Amino acid sequence: MGDAVLRTPEVREALDALLERRTDETRLTSMGAGSDDLDDGRAYLAATVDGGWHVPTWPAEHGGRNASPAENHLIGSVLREYVVPDLYPFAIGLGMVGPALLSHGTAQQQDRWLRPIASGAEIWCQMFSEPEAGSDLANVALSAQPDGEEWRLGGQKTWTSRAMWAQWAICLTRTDPSQPKHKGLTMFVVAMDAPGIEVRSLRQMNNDAHFSEVFVDGAVVPDEWRIGDIGEGWRVAMTVLAHERAGAGSRGGGDGSRRGARLPIWLADLERLDALSAPALRNEAMQIHATDMASRWTSQRAADEARAGGSPGPAGSGAKLRTVESYKGRAYTANRAAGAHGMLEDGHGYIETVTAPSMSIRGGTDEIQRNILGERVLGLPGEPRLDRDAPWRDSRKGML
Ligand SMILES: Cc1cc2nc3c(=O)[nH]c(=O)nc-3n(C[C@H](O)[C@H](O)[C@H](O)COP(=O)(O)OP(=O)(O)OC[C@H]3O[C@@H](n4cnc5c(N)ncnc54)[C@H](O)[C@@H]3O)c2cc1C
C-alpha cells in the first residue's frame, strides 16, 4: 500500500488467495433481481476488506487502500476475472453513503460507519423519496425537530430499497419549513431498529419485495448523526445522487462478463440459443454490445470524476441513461431470443425483462436525467420553477 505502483500480477496474486476465478459458466444476478442472497456478498466483502480491494480509493483505515484512480481502474479490471457476487444489498453503503461520508462526514462518523460498510457487516438504505417528493425531491416533508441534543423525526418515506435488510439509513429531512424548499433540508443517519420506525415491504412485478414504505413516528436521532450543517441537506443529497448515477454500472454482479473471455456472457448465451445466426438479431445484439461498452467506459469516467472529490458533474446522468439503455437492450433481446420459453419465470432473460422498466425510474427517471443534461450540458433554458424562492410551507406541494 505504500508509494510503489501497483501491478496486475501483484493484484492477481492477492486476489487468487481470496476469491474464486470466474469461468464461462459463472452466472450472476444483477441489481438484486430475483435474489434475496445476502451471504455471498457479505463473504466477498469480508474477504476483500483487509486488502482494501473493493473500495480501493477509500483511506486504508476505513477499508480501502488509498489507491490512485489509475490503481483503482486496474483493480476493477482484474476483479472481473473473479466471482464478484451481486452486491445490490450493500450498494447504498458502498456506492453512495461511503463517498458522501468521505466528503461531508466528521472524522467520528467516518470511523464509526465506513469500515462496517466496506466489510459488509452493516447494510444501508436511502430514505429520500416520499409520496410527494420523487422527481421533485426538494419537496421532502419528513420533519426533524430539535429536542435538546437530539432530533425527533416524523413523516413517511417510500420506495426505500433494502429497508428491511438495513441497519442504517441516510435520511433527507425538512428542518426549516420557513426556508425555500432547497434550503430548509438537513441530512441525518437513522438507526432502522429505533423505536418509531416501521418498515412495510412492497412487492414489485419481478416478485422482489426488497423495497419498502417507511413510516417514521417520533424516532430520535442524536445530533452527532447529522451529516453536514443544518440546512445543507440538499448539498449532501446531490453528492449522494451524483454517486448513485455514476455508479449505476459499477462492479459487482452485472452481466457476469469475464475479463479475457471471447464473448461477454450474455452474448455467449445468445450464441448458445443460436440467436446470433439470425442477421437481424445479430445486428441488434452488436448495437447493444457497442452501447454497453460505451456505457461501461462512461460510468467509469463519471465514477472517477465523482471520486476525485471535485463537485460531481452531470456526466453521471449520461452514464445512467446509457446503463439503462444497455440493461434493457440485453434483457429484451435475450428474452426474445428465448421464444415462448422466455415467458416463463425460469425463461432466459425473464427476470431481467420484468426488472428492466424500473431501471428508468430508480435513481432519478430518464426524463429527469435528460433535463439535467439539457440544462447543465447543452445550456438549454431551465424549467419554470415557480416555487423556488418562496418559503417551502407556502409552496404548492407536489407541483414544480
Ligand atoms: C425499483 C426502485 C427502487 C427505488 N429505490 C429508492 C430508494 O432506495 N430510495 C429512494 O429514496 N427512492 C427510491 N426510488 C424512488 C425513485 O427515485 C423515484 O421513483 C423517482 O425519483 C421518481 O419519483 P416518483 O416515483 O415520485 O415519480 P414522479 O416524480 O411523480 O414522476 C412521474 C413521472 O413524471 C415525470 N416527471 C416528473 N417531473 C418531471 C419533469 N420535471 N420533467 C419531465 N418529466 C417529469 C417522471 O419522469 C415520471 O415519468 C426507487 C424507485 C424504484 C422504481
The ligand as an SDF file (V2000), in Angstrom:
LIG
                    3D

 53 58  0  0  0  0  0  0  0  0999 V2000
  -37.0460   -0.1160   -8.0420 C   0  0  0  0  0  0  0  0  0  0  0  0
  -36.9750    1.2420   -7.4170 C   0  0  0  0  0  0  0  0  0  0  0  0
  -36.1260    1.4430   -6.3400 C   0  0  0  0  0  0  0  0  0  0  0  0
  -36.0630    2.6920   -5.7240 C   0  0  0  0  0  0  0  0  0  0  0  0
  -35.2600    2.8320   -4.6200 N   0  0  0  0  0  0  0  0  0  0  0  0
  -35.2460    4.0170   -3.9510 C   0  0  0  0  0  0  0  0  0  0  0  0
  -34.5130    4.1560   -2.7200 C   0  0  0  0  0  0  0  0  0  0  0  0
  -33.8290    3.2250   -2.2720 O   0  0  0  0  0  0  0  0  0  0  0  0
  -34.5710    5.3250   -2.0610 N   0  0  0  0  0  0  0  0  0  0  0  0
  -35.2960    6.3960   -2.5050 C   0  0  0  0  0  0  0  0  0  0  0  0
  -35.2860    7.4290   -1.8570 O   0  0  0  0  0  0  0  0  0  0  0  0
  -36.0180    6.2880   -3.6670 N   0  0  0  0  0  0  0  0  0  0  0  0
  -36.0140    5.1300   -4.3900 C   0  0  0  0  0  0  0  0  0  0  0  0
  -36.7560    5.0030   -5.5470 N   0  0  0  0  0  0  0  0  0  0  0  0
  -37.5860    6.1220   -5.9510 C   0  0  0  0  0  0  0  0  0  0  0  0
  -37.1680    6.8220   -7.2280 C   0  0  0  0  0  0  0  0  0  0  0  0
  -36.0420    7.6410   -7.0250 O   0  0  0  0  0  0  0  0  0  0  0  0
  -38.3980    7.6380   -7.6810 C   0  0  0  0  0  0  0  0  0  0  0  0
  -39.4060    6.7080   -8.0290 O   0  0  0  0  0  0  0  0  0  0  0  0
  -38.1060    8.5340   -8.8370 C   0  0  0  0  0  0  0  0  0  0  0  0
  -37.2610    9.5840   -8.4490 O   0  0  0  0  0  0  0  0  0  0  0  0
  -39.3850    9.1070   -9.4680 C   0  0  0  0  0  0  0  0  0  0  0  0
  -40.1720    9.6940   -8.4990 O   0  0  0  0  0  0  0  0  0  0  0  0
  -41.7380    9.3310   -8.4130 P   0  0  0  0  0  0  0  0  0  0  0  0
  -41.8730    7.8480   -8.3790 O   0  0  0  0  0  0  0  0  0  0  0  0
  -42.3230   10.1160   -7.2880 O   0  0  0  0  0  0  0  0  0  0  0  0
  -42.3590    9.8120   -9.7910 O   0  0  0  0  0  0  0  0  0  0  0  0
  -42.7830   11.3160  -10.1760 P   0  0  0  0  0  0  0  0  0  0  0  0
  -41.7290   12.2680   -9.7400 O   0  0  0  0  0  0  0  0  0  0  0  0
  -44.1680   11.5540   -9.6880 O   0  0  0  0  0  0  0  0  0  0  0  0
  -42.7700   11.2570  -11.7540 O   0  0  0  0  0  0  0  0  0  0  0  0
  -43.8380   10.6730  -12.5090 C   0  0  0  0  0  0  0  0  0  0  0  0
  -43.4960   10.8140  -13.9900 C   0  0  0  0  0  0  0  0  0  0  0  0
  -43.3970   12.2150  -14.3430 O   0  0  0  0  0  0  0  0  0  0  0  0
  -42.1350   12.5070  -14.9260 C   0  0  0  0  0  0  0  0  0  0  0  0
  -41.6710   13.8140  -14.4740 N   0  0  0  0  0  0  0  0  0  0  0  0
  -41.7060   14.2960  -13.2130 C   0  0  0  0  0  0  0  0  0  0  0  0
  -41.1550   15.5320  -13.1760 N   0  0  0  0  0  0  0  0  0  0  0  0
  -40.7330   15.8140  -14.4330 C   0  0  0  0  0  0  0  0  0  0  0  0
  -40.0770   16.9280  -15.0290 C   0  0  0  0  0  0  0  0  0  0  0  0
  -39.7240   17.9860  -14.2960 N   0  0  0  0  0  0  0  0  0  0  0  0
  -39.7810   16.8740  -16.3500 N   0  0  0  0  0  0  0  0  0  0  0  0
  -40.1200   15.7800  -17.0990 C   0  0  0  0  0  0  0  0  0  0  0  0
  -40.7610   14.6850  -16.5910 N   0  0  0  0  0  0  0  0  0  0  0  0
  -41.0550   14.7160  -15.2790 C   0  0  0  0  0  0  0  0  0  0  0  0
  -41.2120   11.4210  -14.4170 C   0  0  0  0  0  0  0  0  0  0  0  0
  -40.1050   11.2140  -15.2850 O   0  0  0  0  0  0  0  0  0  0  0  0
  -42.1350   10.2100  -14.3660 C   0  0  0  0  0  0  0  0  0  0  0  0
  -42.2340    9.6150  -15.6340 O   0  0  0  0  0  0  0  0  0  0  0  0
  -36.8460    3.7710   -6.2010 C   0  0  0  0  0  0  0  0  0  0  0  0
  -37.6940    3.5670   -7.3050 C   0  0  0  0  0  0  0  0  0  0  0  0
  -37.7640    2.3220   -7.9050 C   0  0  0  0  0  0  0  0  0  0  0  0
  -38.6900    2.1190   -9.0690 C   0  0  0  0  0  0  0  0  0  0  0  0
  1  2  1  0
  2  3  1  0
  2 52  2  0
  3  4  2  0
  4  5  1  0
  4 50  1  0
  5  6  2  0
  6  7  1  0
  6 13  1  0
  7  8  2  0
  7  9  1  0
  9 10  1  0
 10 11  2  0
 10 12  1  0
 12 13  2  0
 13 14  1  0
 14 15  1  0
 14 50  1  0
 15 16  1  0
 16 17  1  0
 16 18  1  0
 18 19  1  0
 18 20  1  0
 20 21  1  0
 20 22  1  0
 22 23  1  0
 23 24  1  0
 24 25  2  0
 24 26  1  0
 24 27  1  0
 27 28  1  0
 28 29  2  0
 28 30  1  0
 28 31  1  0
 31 32  1  0
 32 33  1  0
 33 34  1  0
 33 48  1  0
 34 35  1  0
 35 36  1  0
 35 46  1  0
 36 37  1  0
 36 45  1  0
 37 38  2  0
 38 39  1  0
 39 40  1  0
 39 45  2  0
 40 41  1  0
 40 42  2  0
 42 43  1  0
 43 44  2  0
 44 45  1  0
 46 47  1  0
 46 48  1  0
 48 49  1  0
 50 51  2  0
 51 52  1  0
 52 53  1  0
M  END
$$$$
